[in-house]
Amino acid sequence: MRASSKVIRTGALGLMLALSSVTVSAADNPVVLQLNQRLSALHADPALGELAAYEKLRAQQAITAFDKARRSQRETAQYVAERRVEIAEIAARTQAARREADRLDRTRSELLVEASRREAERARREAERLRVQAQIQAEETERLRMAAEAEALARQEAETTLDTVAGQQANRLSAARQRELKLAREEAELVSGAKLPASKFDTRGEVFTLGADVFTASSAKLSAGGASSASALAAYLQANPKARARIDGFGDKQTPGQRRADALRDALMAAGVPKSRLQSAGKGTGSKARALEVVITH
């Protein structure tokens, strides 16, 4: 590689000397003059002058050979000289383009490295933020856990009638839930201005049973009392935003149970309970004491 570079540098020097020495002879041959002018312009170009030294040297040698060729060889020598000059021009432009492409590649690589560095820094800051956030959440969770344990310990001292730890835990949870439901019930009755129907708990959930008097006679239209009950139930569901209600309707000879269930469902929706939290179904024949069952799962 070093030997080749030395040859090219030597050739470039020779090219400059050759260009200065052919001026007189070129004056007798306009084609030689034109080719030398092209080669001189290529050498003088700031962007291309240092490029394609070998090709330029070959081109100058071809011009010199053309200038000195016998008449019978001039046509071939001219063709070779013109091609050599054209090759030198193309090679210089190609090397310049390759240099520019390399420069652009380096710039692109530098930009990619910088972008990666910035992205890594952003990711590091985000990771640190998440770590701090997770630590704060863990500390808050621990604080709440300790508070809950303290509360559970205080309740446990008052629940000496339970036989096992499992029973104690179940009773504590049940009592806490009952208190929540009691507060929600009181809130619903205050908001609606109406009394909730009595309820009981079984494996299905909290069950409210409504009699036939919540409907006008032989229809699926809610009576005034039924509308009050619906208002209270809607307020109760809104006080328990995670609760869902399944409405089972029991019909009579004139009114199918499905229509009764749908009537209460529509009243609850009109009071602001989302439809997605409600489900209605017909369950056959009812009685005076049981026209509807509203099963609420908390």
Secondary structure, 3 states (H helix, E strand, C coil): CHHHHHHHHHHHHHHHHHHHHCHHHHCCCHHHHHHHHHHHHHHHCCCCCCCCHHHHHHHHHHHHHHHHCCHHHHHHHHHHHHHHHHHHHHHHHHHHHHHHHHHHHHHHHHHHHHHHHHHHHHHHHHHHHHHHHHHHHHHHHHHHHHHHHHHHHHHHHHCCCCCCHHHHHHHHHHHHHHHHHHHHHHHHHHHHCCCCCCEEEECCEEEEEECHHHECCCCCCECHHHHHHHHHHHHHHHHCCCCEEEEEEEECCCCCHHHHHHHHHHHHHHCCCCHHHEEEEEEEECCCCCCEEEEEEC
